Amino acid sequence: MAIRAVVFDIGGVLEITGPMDFTRTWETRLGLAPGEIRGRLADMWAAGAVGGVTEATLLEATVERLGLTAAEVELMMADFWVQYLGVGNTELIGYVRQLRPRFRTGILSNSFVGAREREQAAYGLESLVDDLVYSHEVGVSKPEARIYELTCARHGVAPGELLFVDDLEVNVAAARSLGIHALQFRDNAQVIAGIEEIVSGAPG
């Protein structure tokens, strides 16, 4: 079965990101114990990852639970988004761009409410690929089977016709369990070589 669609994760793949440790700075600033911000907002952040809350609701809850002003919350979330977006992996983005029209291309991302707009502004992802599946928009996240099945359906391909790239082994393993070809991203050279090997070697 020939590969017809190639789909990429964003964070740690198309974006080069570091640890999401902005809370340490804010806990020090607010005199809170390590991990307290995440603890107080865990339910809201979990909901934000699958579209269970709006950005406005999240900001309101953060003001209330941390005792901050709206302006302080906006500053904290600005730090969040800087770390979330990282920097663009320009070499891999360029490679993804040239995969069309040989293949359909897509994005499959465990995301957060507000991510599409910010990633579009930073990296123009909507023009890079044919389809984008964001967990906060579809209400389910990797490694749940439903999000991979949805991705296949939106590309109009069978699992064996899709190649997926992610930096986390758990997400790669979940894709493979469904019959999807999957590669774990380690660096650009490794993953580009791996994609080329699979797309050229998959039987038609």
C-alpha positions as CSV (number, residue, x, y, z in Angstrom):
1,M,0.0,0.0,0.0
2,A,1.7,3.2,-1.2
3,I,2.0,6.3,1.1
4,R,-0.4,9.0,0.1
5,A,-0.3,11.4,3.1
6,V,2.6,12.5,5.4
7,V,1.5,14.1,8.7
8,F,3.7,15.9,11.2
9,D,3.5,16.9,14.9
10,I,4.3,20.5,15.6
11,G,6.0,21.0,19.0
12,G,9.4,19.3,19.1
13,V,9.2,18.6,15.3
14,L,8.1,21.6,13.2
15,E,8.8,23.9,16.1
16,I,12.0,23.6,18.2
17,T,10.9,23.9,21.8
18,G,12.4,23.7,25.2
19,P,10.9,22.9,28.6
20,M,7.7,24.7,29.6
21,D,9.2,26.1,32.8
22,F,7.7,29.6,32.7
23,T,5.8,28.7,35.9
24,R,9.0,28.7,37.9
25,T,9.6,32.3,37.2
26,W,6.0,33.2,38.1
27,E,6.0,31.1,41.3
28,T,9.1,32.8,42.5
29,R,7.6,36.2,41.6
30,L,4.3,35.4,43.5
31,G,5.9,33.6,46.4
32,L,4.3,30.3,45.6
33,A,5.6,26.8,46.1
34,P,7.1,24.9,43.2
35,G,4.3,23.3,41.2
36,E,1.6,25.4,42.8
37,I,0.5,27.2,39.6
38,R,0.1,23.9,37.7
39,G,-1.7,22.4,40.7
40,R,-4.2,25.2,41.0
41,L,-4.9,25.3,37.2
42,A,-4.5,21.6,36.3
43,D,-8.2,21.2,35.4
44,M,-8.3,24.3,33.3
45,W,-5.1,23.5,31.4
46,A,-6.4,19.9,30.7
47,A,-9.6,21.4,29.4
48,G,-7.7,23.8,27.2
49,A,-5.9,21.0,25.5
50,V,-9.2,19.5,24.3
51,G,-11.3,22.6,23.7
52,G,-13.2,22.4,27.0
53,V,-12.7,26.1,27.8
54,T,-12.3,29.3,26.0
55,E,-9.2,31.5,26.4
56,A,-11.4,34.1,28.1
57,T,-12.6,31.5,30.7
58,L,-9.0,30.3,31.2
59,L,-7.8,33.9,31.9
60,E,-10.7,34.5,34.3
61,A,-9.9,31.4,36.3
62,T,-6.2,32.3,36.4
63,V,-7.0,35.7,37.8
64,E,-9.3,34.2,40.5
65,R,-7.2,31.2,41.5
66,L,-3.8,33.0,41.6
67,G,-5.1,36.3,42.9
68,L,-3.5,38.2,40.0
69,T,-4.7,41.2,38.0
70,A,-5.8,40.7,34.4
71,A,-2.7,42.5,33.3
72,E,-0.5,40.2,35.3
73,V,-2.2,37.1,33.8
74,E,-1.7,38.5,30.3
75,L,2.0,38.8,31.0
76,M,2.2,35.3,32.4
77,M,0.4,33.9,29.4
78,A,2.7,35.9,27.1
79,D,5.6,33.9,28.6
80,F,3.6,30.7,28.1
81,W,3.2,31.4,24.4
82,V,6.8,32.3,23.9
83,Q,7.8,28.9,25.2
84,Y,5.0,27.1,23.5
85,L,5.8,28.4,20.1
86,G,9.6,28.0,20.4
87,V,11.3,28.7,17.1
88,G,10.5,27.4,13.7
89,N,12.4,24.4,12.4
90,T,13.0,26.1,9.1
91,E,14.9,23.2,7.4
92,L,12.1,20.7,8.1
93,I,9.4,23.2,7.3
94,G,11.0,23.7,3.9
95,Y,11.1,19.9,3.4
96,V,7.4,19.6,4.2
97,R,6.6,22.3,1.7
98,Q,8.2,20.4,-1.1
99,L,6.3,17.2,-0.4
100,R,3.3,18.5,-2.2
101,P,1.9,17.7,-4.7
102,R,3.4,14.2,-4.5
103,F,1.6,13.6,-1.2
104,R,-1.1,15.1,0.9
105,T,0.5,16.7,3.9
106,G,-0.9,17.5,7.3
107,I,-0.4,18.4,11.0
108,L,-1.6,16.4,14.0
109,S,-0.9,18.3,17.2
110,N,-1.7,18.0,20.9
111,S,-2.5,21.6,21.2
112,F,-4.0,24.3,23.5
113,V,-6.8,26.8,23.0
114,G,-5.4,29.7,21.0
115,A,-2.6,27.7,19.4
116,R,-3.9,27.7,15.8
117,E,-4.0,31.5,15.6
118,R,-0.6,32.0,17.1
119,E,1.1,29.3,15.1
120,Q,-0.4,30.7,11.9
121,A,0.8,34.2,12.7
122,A,4.3,32.8,13.6
123,Y,4.8,30.1,10.9
124,G,2.0,30.2,8.4
125,L,1.1,26.6,8.9
126,E,-2.3,26.8,7.2
127,S,-0.6,27.3,3.9
128,L,2.1,24.7,4.6
129,V,-0.1,21.7,4.6
130,D,-3.5,20.4,3.3
131,D,-5.1,19.8,6.8
132,L,-4.5,20.6,10.4
133,V,-5.8,18.5,13.3
134,Y,-5.5,20.3,16.6
135,S,-6.6,18.5,19.8
136,H,-8.2,21.5,21.2
137,E,-10.4,21.8,18.1
138,V,-11.4,18.1,17.8
139,G,-11.8,17.3,21.5
140,V,-9.4,14.4,21.6
141,S,-5.6,14.1,21.9
142,K,-2.8,11.7,21.1
143,P,-2.2,8.9,21.9
144,E,-6.0,8.1,21.7
145,A,-6.9,6.1,18.6
146,R,-9.8,8.4,17.6
147,I,-7.5,11.3,16.7
148,Y,-5.4,9.1,14.4
149,E,-8.6,7.7,12.8
150,L,-9.9,11.2,12.3
151,T,-6.6,12.3,10.7
152,C,-6.8,9.3,8.2
153,A,-10.4,10.2,7.4
154,R,-9.7,13.8,6.8
155,H,-7.0,12.9,4.3
156,G,-9.1,10.2,2.7
157,V,-6.5,7.5,3.3
158,A,-6.3,4.1,4.9
159,P,-3.9,3.8,7.9
160,G,-1.4,2.0,5.8
161,E,-1.3,4.9,3.4
162,L,-0.4,7.5,6.1
163,L,3.1,8.3,7.4
164,F,3.2,10.2,10.8
165,V,6.1,11.9,12.4
166,D,6.2,12.7,16.2
167,D,8.9,13.3,18.8
168,L,7.2,11.2,21.5
169,E,7.6,7.4,21.4
170,V,4.1,6.9,23.0
171,N,2.5,8.8,20.1
172,V,4.5,6.9,17.5
173,A,3.7,3.6,19.1
174,A,-0.1,4.4,19.2
175,A,0.0,5.3,15.5
176,R,1.9,2.1,14.6
177,S,-0.7,0.0,16.6
178,L,-3.3,1.2,14.1
179,G,-1.3,0.3,11.1
180,I,0.0,3.8,10.4
181,H,3.7,4.1,9.3
182,A,5.3,6.3,12.0
183,L,8.7,7.8,12.7
184,Q,10.0,9.2,16.0
185,F,11.7,12.6,15.3
186,R,15.3,12.9,16.6
187,D,16.8,15.3,14.1
188,N,16.1,16.6,10.7
189,A,18.6,14.4,8.8
190,Q,17.3,11.3,10.5
191,V,13.6,12.0,9.9
192,I,14.0,13.2,6.3
193,A,16.0,10.1,5.4
194,G,13.4,7.9,7.2
195,I,10.5,9.5,5.3
196,E,12.2,9.1,1.9
197,E,13.0,5.5,2.7
198,I,9.4,4.7,3.6
199,V,7.7,6.6,0.7
200,S,10.1,5.0,-1.8
201,G,9.9,1.5,-0.3
202,A,6.2,1.1,0.4
203,P,4.7,-1.3,-2.1
204,G,2.1,0.1,-4.4
